[in-house]
Amino acid sequence: MKKIGVGAAIALCLSFAPALAADPVVETCVMSGVVGGYGIIGSASDYVETDAEGFGLFGKINFCDLFGTSINVQSGAYGEFDNAKGGFGPYDPKSDSFGYVSHYYYRSDDFAVGLLSGLGQISDDIFFGNESEILGVVGLDAHAYLDRLTIAGQFAYWDTLTKNSEFWQIKDGYQVSGELRYFLSDDIKLTGHVAYDKYTDESGLYPWKAFSYGAGAEYKFTDFPVSLFADYTRIEGKVGNSTIGDNIDSDIFKGGLAIHFNNDSLISEDRNGPSFATPMIDTWSNLLSTSWRQN
């Protein structure tokens, strides 16, 4: 199942590239997209001190005026893979997350609002062998456009679709997030982001809740549809209840490149293309919290 899901995500990302690259860039809402990849470096402290490394792949495509209406659709696939190094005795735990999310929205020159839905699968290979579950997600999106500043907000609700009563399973989870994107130029973007997420496990004894914040930057080459980006996120969380629990603090660094189709600048993509964030269960945080519950 995991290999099929990862293959589907990569295939979706790559299959759109030739069609999207063929048309000239325009400044109105048309079919456009982006594909990319990045490396991950993570570290954690408090109940366990460990480092991790991994990588991610993603692809998004934007369809406008669906069936002649003012409703637009952004669809995307992702895959993320983390592997901890040390901190768990003889074990080197792994966590994978991949899925597909669509956003259905209305966009004007000043704002965008919409709904989202999708499926994801998260897998852990820790102390008791490989475990995985399928999750469904629904939520809300909102953007406000102010000259060179974009204010983005999102609410996402997760629940498991794999009902096998395992204590490590994620259920009843949600995330509220916000992001500021400021464009120093059409092709230089600075971002600041915050989020709060919470979910429980099947037993109800070891809920996870965390506050995260961070910043990033992206630069796109003017005459070439490639951009470079980097991002830092600090996560301050807790797994467990008031009686049994531990703090989990971690730092995540990501850096990579993206290929853009049918938008000639980052600000054009932000206002006319696939610019909604894709909600997903962060593999590094899940690796730490699930490891704690299984330890």
C-alpha positions in Angstrom: 0.0 0.0 0.0 2.8 2.4 0.9 4.7 1.8 -2.4 1.5 2.2 -4.4 0.7 5.5 -2.6 4.2 6.9 -3.1 4.2 5.9 -6.7 0.8 7.5 -7.3 2.0 10.8 -5.7 5.1 11.0 -7.8 3.2 10.0 -11.0 0.7 12.7 -10.3 3.4 15.3 -9.9 5.2 14.4 -13.1 2.2 13.7 -15.3 1.1 17.3 -15.4 4.5 18.8 -16.3 4.5 18.6 -20.1 0.9 20.0 -20.4 1.5 22.9 -18.1 4.8 23.9 -19.5 3.4 24.1 -23.1 1.3 27.3 -22.7 2.7 30.8 -22.4 2.5 32.6 -19.0 -0.5 34.7 -18.4 -1.7 36.9 -15.5 -5.2 35.5 -15.2 -6.5 32.3 -13.6 -5.6 29.4 -15.9 -4.4 25.8 -15.4 -1.0 26.0 -13.7 1.1 24.0 -11.3 4.2 23.3 -9.4 6.3 20.2 -8.5 9.2 19.9 -6.2 11.3 18.1 -3.7 13.2 18.9 -0.5 15.5 17.5 2.2 14.7 17.4 5.9 17.0 17.7 8.9 15.3 17.4 12.3 16.4 17.4 15.9 14.6 16.9 19.2 15.2 17.4 22.9 13.5 16.9 26.3 12.2 13.3 26.7 14.5 12.1 24.0 17.5 13.6 22.2 17.8 12.5 18.6 18.4 13.7 15.1 16.6 12.8 11.9 16.9 13.1 8.2 14.6 12.6 5.3 13.1 14.0 2.2 9.7 15.1 0.7 8.1 15.3 -2.8 5.0 17.4 -3.8 3.0 18.4 -6.7 0.0 20.8 -7.1 -2.2 21.7 -10.1 -4.7 24.5 -10.4 -7.9 24.3 -12.5 -10.0 27.5 -12.9 -13.7 28.2 -13.6 -14.7 24.5 -13.3 -17.6 23.6 -15.6 -18.1 27.3 -16.5 -18.6 28.4 -12.9 -16.5 30.6 -10.7 -15.4 27.6 -8.6 -11.7 26.7 -8.9 -9.9 23.5 -7.9 -6.4 23.0 -6.6 -5.4 19.3 -6.4 -2.1 18.1 -5.0 -0.2 15.0 -3.9 2.7 14.7 -1.4 5.0 12.2 0.2 7.4 12.7 3.2 9.8 10.3 4.7 11.8 10.6 8.0 14.4 8.4 9.7 15.6 9.1 13.2 19.2 8.5 14.1 19.9 7.6 17.7 18.1 8.4 20.9 15.9 5.2 20.9 18.5 2.6 22.0 19.1 0.0 19.2 16.2 1.3 17.1 16.3 3.8 14.3 12.5 4.6 13.9 11.0 5.6 10.5 7.9 7.5 9.6 6.3 8.0 6.2 3.4 10.3 5.3 1.7 10.6 1.9 -1.6 11.6 0.4 -3.8 13.7 -1.8 -5.8 16.9 -1.0 -8.1 19.0 -3.2 -9.2 22.6 -2.5 -12.5 23.9 -3.9 -12.5 27.7 -3.8 -13.6 31.1 -5.1 -10.9 33.7 -5.7 -11.2 37.4 -6.5 -8.5 40.1 -6.8 -8.8 40.7 -3.0 -9.5 37.4 -1.4 -10.0 33.6 -1.8 -12.2 31.3 0.3 -12.9 27.6 0.0 -13.2 24.1 1.3 -10.7 21.2 1.3 -10.9 17.4 1.5 -8.5 14.5 1.0 -6.9 11.3 2.1 -3.6 10.4 3.6 -1.7 7.5 5.0 0.9 7.6 7.7 3.2 4.7 8.6 5.5 4.1 11.5 8.3 1.5 11.8 9.4 1.8 15.4 9.5 -0.9 18.2 6.7 -3.2 17.2 7.2 -3.3 13.4 5.5 -1.4 10.7 2.1 0.1 11.5 0.0 2.3 9.2 -3.4 3.9 9.1 -5.4 5.8 6.5 -6.7 9.3 7.5 -9.4 11.5 6.0 -9.2 15.3 6.2 -11.7 18.1 5.6 -11.2 21.8 6.3 -11.5 25.5 5.3 -9.2 27.9 3.5 -9.0 31.7 3.4 -6.6 34.1 1.7 -6.5 38.0 1.8 -4.4 39.8 -0.8 -3.0 43.2 0.2 -0.6 44.6 -2.4 2.6 42.5 -1.8 1.3 40.9 1.3 -0.8 37.7 1.5 -2.5 36.6 4.7 -3.4 32.9 4.6 -5.4 30.9 7.1 -6.5 27.2 7.2 -8.4 24.8 9.5 -8.1 21.1 8.9 -9.7 18.2 10.8 -8.3 14.7 10.7 -9.8 11.3 11.7 -8.8 7.7 11.1 -10.5 5.6 8.5 -8.7 2.5 9.8 -10.7 1.2 12.7 -8.5 -1.5 14.3 -8.4 -0.1 17.8 -4.6 0.1 18.0 -3.4 2.4 20.8 -1.0 4.3 18.6 -3.6 5.4 16.1 -4.3 9.1 15.4 -7.9 10.1 15.8 -9.9 13.3 16.2 -7.1 15.6 15.2 -7.2 19.2 14.0 -4.8 22.0 13.0 -5.4 25.7 12.9 -2.6 27.6 10.9 -1.8 31.0 9.6 0.8 32.3 7.3 2.1 35.7 6.2 3.7 35.9 2.7 5.6 39.1 1.7 7.0 39.6 -1.7 10.2 41.7 -1.7 9.9 41.4 -5.5 7.8 39.4 -7.9 10.3 36.5 -7.4 11.5 36.8 -3.8 9.0 35.6 -1.1 9.5 35.7 2.6 7.1 33.8 4.9 6.2 33.6 8.5 3.9 30.8 9.8 2.3 29.6 13.0 0.1 26.6 13.8 -1.6 24.8 16.6 -2.4 21.1 16.2 -3.9 18.5 18.5 -4.9 14.9 18.2 -5.5 11.9 20.4 -4.7 8.2 20.1 -7.1 5.3 20.1 -6.7 4.7 23.9 -7.3 8.4 24.7 -4.5 8.3 27.2 -1.7 9.9 25.2 -3.0 13.0 23.3 -0.6 15.1 21.3 -0.8 18.9 21.2 1.7 21.3 19.9 2.4 24.9 18.9 4.7 25.6 16.0 6.2 28.7 14.4 8.8 29.4 11.8 9.9 31.3 8.8 11.0 30.7 5.2 12.2 32.2 2.0 11.9 31.4 -1.7 13.7 32.8 -4.8 12.7 32.1 -8.3 15.0 32.6 -11.3 13.6 35.4 -13.5 13.9 33.7 -16.9 13.8 30.1 -15.7 10.8 28.3 -14.1 12.8 27.0 -11.1 12.9 28.3 -7.5 15.0 27.5 -4.4 13.4 27.6 -1.0 14.3 27.0 2.7 12.2 26.8 5.8 12.7 26.5 9.6 10.0 25.3 12.0 10.1 25.1 15.8 7.7 22.7 17.4 6.9 22.8 21.1 4.6 20.0 22.0 3.4 17.6 24.6 2.4 14.0 24.4 0.4 12.4 27.2 -2.0 13.7 29.8 -1.4 15.6 33.1 -0.5 12.3 34.9 1.6 10.6 32.3 3.3 12.8 29.7 6.5 14.5 28.4 7.3 17.6 26.5 8.6 17.2 23.0 10.5 20.1 21.5 12.0 19.8 18.0 13.5 21.9 15.2 12.9 21.1 11.5 14.9 22.5 8.6 13.8 22.0 5.0 15.4 23.1 1.8 14.7 22.2 -1.8 13.7 23.3 -5.3 10.5 23.6 -7.2 9.6 23.8 -10.9 6.7 26.2 -11.8 4.4 25.9 -14.8 2.3 28.6 -16.4 3.0 31.3 -13.9 5.9 33.7 -14.6 6.5 34.8 -11.0 6.0 33.7 -7.4 3.5 36.5 -6.8 1.5 35.5 -9.9 1.4 32.0 -8.6 0.3 33.2 -5.2 -2.6 35.2 -6.6 -3.6 33.1 -9.6 -2.2 29.6 -9.2 -1.9 26.7 -6.7 -1.0 28.6 -3.5 -3.1 26.9 -0.9 -1.2 25.0 1.8 -1.5 21.2 1.8 -2.5 19.9 5.3 -0.6 16.8 6.4 0.5 15.0 9.5 4.1 16.0 10.1 6.2 12.9 10.0 8.9 14.1 12.4 6.4 15.1 15.1 4.4 11.9 14.6 7.6 9.9 14.9 8.4 11.4 18.2 4.9 11.2 19.7 4.3 7.6 18.5 7.7 6.5 19.7 6.8 7.9 23.2 3.6 5.9 23.3 5.3 2.7 22.2 8.3 3.1 24.5 
